[in-house]
Amino acid sequence: MYQRILVATDGSTLSKKAVNSAIALAALTGAELVALKVIPRYPQSYFEGGLALQAAEVSRVEKQWAEDGQSIVDAVQKTALAKGVKTKAITAKSDLVSEAIIAAAKKHKCDLIVMASHGRRGIKRLLLGSETQLVLTHSHIPVLVLR
């Protein structure tokens, strides 16, 4: 049915449920798993006119985010491998999370994207937006959303 499944994760509790479901689905279908964590770039423009950080400090923060992101996908890979699912652990650096997810799915020739819905409602959803909704809207690859 599926050959390669991309699971997007941010390490949250709800995201971990989606990861577990993606691992189970991959094991059931014999698919490979691609675990993805999108890492944001440091928002330098946010601090313009305020607290100025040195370039070295910005680099340190970005390096820490990259290491934390890699540890999240490495944990997914370890769990999946323990269940007999071949897994690739990747990170992508982007401020446009939904676009990075779709691009990674295309790059790795995935035929399903699995991700969690954060279930924001009302004003929070309007203010924060929904990466899941953007992936659903723009992806040409099927998307499985878990709550």
Secondary structure, 3 states (H helix, E strand, C coil): CCCEEEEECCCCHHHHHHHHHHHHHHHHHCCEEEEEEEECCCCHHHHCCCCCCCHHHHHHHHHHHHHHHHHHHHHHHHHHHHCCCCEEEEEEECCCHHHHHHHHHHHCCCCEEEEECCCCCHHHHHHHCCHHHHHHHHCCCCEEEEC
